[in-house]
Amino acid sequence: MSTLTIKNPLSSRFAKNIGWIGVAEIMTRATRLVTAIVLARLLTTHEYGVAAIALTIYELIRVLTSNGLGAKIIQAKEADLTVICNTAYRINWLLNIALMLLQCLLAFPVAWFYQDTELAWMLITLSAVYLVFPFALVQVYLIQRQQHLQITALMMGGIVSLDNLLTAALALMGFGVWAVILPKLMVAPIWVIFYRRYINWQPTWGMGFPRCREIFHFGKHVLGVEVLQTLRLNLDNLIIGRFLGLEILGIYYFARNAGIGMSMSIIKAYSTAVLPHLAAAQGNLIDLKEKYLHALKTISFVVPVIILLQSALAPIYVPLIFGERWVEAGAVPILILLCLSVIPRVFAESSSQLLRVLDKPNIDFYWSILFTGLFILAIFLGLNWSIMGVASGVLLVHLLAIPVFAYWVYRRYLI
């Protein structure tokens, strides 16, 4: 009886966190659908391609903010929390200033590489966001540490929904591809104000950078995994844009956004919830195994059903919602292949978060290096058959490689 008493609240909390994040995802998907319809009917395939490159470069640089500081705060012992939060705060400021400068320096070379001057000004504009992030990052991590993910979920849902609606409004007002860029600057201050009001944390001045080496040692592998994961999510855009052209990239980018957006949002939400869920069982292998299997079972009943249903309905909803021209451009089969590639990613994300809780992010990092190499190889081989070949390569590499890794992690660390 006592076992059930312990198990129920833990399972319930995880389920509630997933539920809150699910509510946020419904908000974001509803508004994203409105935005996608507006953009699909107003932007040309070339403008889609330009937006894809700008946002891809931004995401590849922004991922450097996912440097393991958040995971370190979430898993820190209570006695170490003040020191780690203060060091993380200072590191975040230095890092984000450096990232702003880096993106500005890369802006014109990227524009020259893709032969579109407007790309430079988009990247420079987006770089201003880096000066906003550090004001509230520690507060975000503290909320996740406390497993108050309903706050994170509602804030995420509200901010992304506002971003989506502003994008649609600006597009209707004739801002063109800039409608995708400007809202990110407009919503960032709102994000900061909310988190700072919810958690009244202030840095302790004069502390310097204590425990910096320990934090970097932990964070370097987490950062490596995040960088490689983001690279895999965006590398196909960069390669297609360069070798097949921005017009073809526009078709591919539309198919990916209209196809895997919802599923990847669910997986991202799952990742946010599962790390503190597993971290609560640190030091107890039996409890950790139980939590891991419970979390994996929960998400495994959701993502495949959504993906299979979406894939089956794609030939119906794409022309109906987004317009016949995307069917004529060949976006539907690409959309279906990319959708199916998301199913194995659930197992990869579960394994990744488990390794972080076990303080073995280096194992996840080594796997990410291997998988990224396989991913790049699949894309370049797929180029021989244009974007259909690339989409097929993305699907195959996920189906063949990820289950092997997930099974190995489970056998090695939980049995």
N, C-alpha and C positions, 0 to 999 in steps of 0.2 A: 504493500500500500504506500509506503514511504517513497518507493521508487517512482510510482506514478505521480505523487505529489510534486516531486522535483521535476519530472519530465514535462508535465503539462505546462507550467508557466514558461519554461524556456522555449518550448515549441510554439506556445501561443505568442510570445513576444516576437519571435522570428516571423511567424505568419502575419502578425499585425504590422510589422515593419514592411514586409513585402506588400501587404494590402494597402498601406498608406502610399508606398511608392507606386503601386498600381494605379491608385486614384490620380496621382500626379501625372502618370503616363497617359491616362485617358484624357486629361486636360491638354497635355502637350500634343498628343496625336490628333485630337479634334482641331486644334488651332493650326497644327502643321498641315493637316489635310486642306484647310482653307488656303493656306499660303501656297502649298504645292499646286493647287488648282489654278490660282491666280498666276503664279510664275510660269506654269506649263503653258498657259494660254497667252502670256504677254512677252516672255523672253524667247529669243531665237536660240537655236542649238549652239551657236557661237557664244552668245552671252552666258548660256549655261556652262560652257567650257571655261570661260574666263572666271566665272564665279567659283567653279570647281578648283581651279589652280590657286586662286587667292585664299580660299578657305583651307585648302590642303596645306599650303605653306604655313599658314597661321596655326593650324592644328599641330603640325610637326614641330614648330618652335614652342608652342604653348605646352606641349606634353612635358617639357623640361621642368615645369612647375610641379609635376607629379613625381617628385624626387624622393619619395619615401618618408618625408617629414610627417605627413598625415598618418601613415601606418605606424610610425614610431610613437606619435602622441597617443594613438588609439591603444597600443599594446603596452605603453609605459606603466611601470609601477607607480602607485600614488605618491610615494616619497620622491620620485624623480620628476614628477610631472611639471612642476614650476620651472625647473632648470631647462628641461627639454622644450617647453613652450616658448621660453624666452630666446633660446638659441634658434629655434625654428623661425621665430618672428624676424630675427635679424638676417638670417640666411635668405628668407623669402624676399626681403627688400633688395638685398644685393643681387640676387638672382634675377628678379623681375626687371630691374633697371638694365642689367646686362642683356636680357632677352629683348627688351625694347630696342636697344641699340643694334643688336644683331639683326633683327627683322628690318630695321631701316637700312642697314648696310646691304642686306640681300635684295632689297626691293628692286633696284634698277638692273642688277644682273639677271634676276628672275624674269623681269619684263623683257629684257633683250633675248633671253633664251627662248621664250615663247612668242616673241615678236608681237608684243602688245603693251604699249606704253602705259595704258590705264592700270595695268596690274601693279605697277610701282606705287602709284598714289593710293591704291586700295590697301596695300600692305603697310604703308607708312601710317595711314589712318588707323588701321587695326592695331598698330603697335601701342597706341595710347592706352589700350585696355590693361597693359601690364603694370601701369602705374596705379591701378585701382585695386587689383587682386590682393596685395599684401595687407591692406587695411583690415581684412576679415578672414584670412585663411585659417589662423589659429582657432578662431571661434567656430568655423565650420568643422574642424577636426574634433574639437571638444564636444560638440553636439553628437557627432558620430560615436565618439567614445562612450557617451552616456546612453547610447542606443535610442535617443529621441529622434528617430528617423522620420517621424511624422512631420517634424519641423523642416528637416532637410527636403522631404518629399514635397511638401506644400510650397516651400520656397522655390525649389527647382521647377515645379509645375507652373507656378505663377510667373517666374522670370522667363522661362522658355516660351510660355504661351504669349507673354507680352512681346517678346522678341519676334515670334511668328506673326502676330497681328500687325505689328509695326512694319514688318517686311511686306506683308500684303498691302497695307495702306500706302506705303511709299511706292510700291510697284504700280498701284492704281493711279497714283499721282504723277507717274511718268519718270521716276528716278532710275528706271532701268536696272542694270546690274548692281548699282549702288544701294538699291533697296535691301540687298542681302548683307551689306557691310555695315551701314550706319546704325541699325538697331543694336548691335553688339556694344557700341559705345554708349548708347542711350540707356540701356538697362543695367549696366555695370554698377553705377553709383547706388541704384535702388537695392541691389544685392548686398552691397556693403552696409548700407544703413540698417537693413533688416537684421543681419547677423550681429552687428555691434549692439543693437538694442536688445536682442534676445539674450546674449551672453555678455556680461559686463566684465570681460577680461581686459586687463591693461598690462603692457610689458613693464618689467622692473628695470629701470634705467641703471646703467653702470655695471651690469652683470657680464658684459662681454660675450664670449662664445664658449661657455663651459660645455663639456661633453661633446664638443664639435666633432672630434675624430670618431667617436663611437657612433654618432648619428650618421656621419658620412659613410662609415663602413657598412651600416645597415642599409642606408638609402641608396648607395650606388647600384646595388643589384636590383632593387625595386625600380629605380629610375631606368636602368637598362631594359628591364622587362616592359615598362610602360612605353619607352621610346620605340622599341621593336614592335610592340603591339600596334601603336599608332602608325608606325611606318607601314605595317602590313595593311592597315585600314585605308591608307592613302596612297601607297606606292603605285597601285594600278592606275590611279588618276594621272600621276606624273608621267608614267611610261606611255600611257595611251595618248596623252596630250602632246608628248614630244614626237612619238613615232607614227601615230595615226591621225594627229591633228585635233584642233580644238572642237571642230564640228562633230567628229566621232566621239570625242570625250563628252560632249554635251549630251549625246544619246545615252552613253554608258552611265554618266552621272545621274541623269534622270531616272534610269532603270534602277540604279542602286538606291537612291533616296526613296523612290516610290515603292521599292521592294523590301529592303532590309531595315528600313528606318525604325519601324515599330518593334521588330524582334530584337534589334541591337539595343534599343532603349530598355526593353525588359531585362536583357542580360546585364546592362549597366546598372540598372536598379537592383538586380539580384546581387551583383558584385558589391554594391554599397552596403547592402543588408547583411551579407554572409560573413564579411570579415569580423565585425564585432560579435556576431553570433558564435563564430568558431573561437574567437579570442577568449570568450567567457569560459571555455573549457581547457584553457592552457594548463598543462601539467597533469591532466587526467586523460590518458589515451582512450579509455573505454567511452567516456563521455564525449570526447572529441570525435571519435568514430561514429557514435550515434547521431551527433549533431550534423556531421558531414553528410551521412547517408540520408538523414531527414531532409536537409536542405536540397540535396541533389534530386531526391525523389519529388519534392515539391515543385521545383522548376521544370523537371523533366516531363511533368504532366501538362505543362502550360505551353512552352515554346514550340515543340513539334506540332501540336494541334493547330496553333495559330499559323505556323509556316505552311503546313500542308493545305490548310483551308485557303490561305492567301494565294498560294501558287495555283490552286485549282480555279480560283475565281479571277485570276489576273487577266485572261482574255476578255472577260466581261467588264471589269471595273476600269481598266486602263482607258479604253476608248470612251466609255460613258462619263468618267470623271475628268480625265486629263485631256481628252481630245483624240480624234482619229489619227492625227498626224504622227503620234508616237507609235501607234501600231504600224503605220506605213514605214516608219523609220526603223522598224525591227527591234523595238525596245522590249516587247513582251517576253520572248524566250530568254533574253539576257536577264530580265527581272526574275524569272522563275529559277534559273540556275543560281543566281546570287542569293535568292531566298533560301534555297535548300542548303547552301553552304553554312548557314547560321546554326543549324541544328547541332553539329559537333562542338560548336564554340561554348556551349553550356558546360561541357565536361572540362574544357581547357580552363575556363574561368574558375570553376570549383577547385581544380588542382592548384591553380596559381594562388588563390587565397589561402588554401590549406598550407602550402609551403611557406607563406609569409607568417602565418600563425606559429608554425614550427620553427621560425627563425632560420629558414633555409631559402631565402630569396635567391641565393646564388644558383641553386638547382634550377629554379624557374628561369633564371637568366640564361643559363647554358642551353636549356631547351628552346628558349625564344630565339637564340642565335641560329640553332639548327633549323628550326621551323621557318624562320625568315629566309634563310638560304634556299630552302625547298620552295617557298612561296615565290621568290624572285625567279627561280628557274622555271616554275610552272607558268608564270606570266610571260616570260620571254619565249618559251616554247609556244604558248597560245597565240602570240602575235602573228604567227604564220597563218592563222585562220581568222584574223581580225578580232573584233571584240567578242564574237561568239567563242572563239578559241580561248581568249583571256578569261571569260566567265566560266568556261568549262574547266580550265586549269585551276581557278580559284576553288571551285567545288571539289574537284578530285583531291587536291592537296589537303583540304580540311577533312574530307571523309576518310582518307587513308592514314594520315599521320596522327591526328589528335586522339582518337580512341586508344592508340598504342601508348601514348604518353600518359593519359589519364589512368589507364589500367596499371601501368608501372608505378605511378605515384601511390595509388591505393595499396598495391601489394607491398611496396617498399616501406611505407610509413604508417599504415594503419592495421597491418596484420602481423 
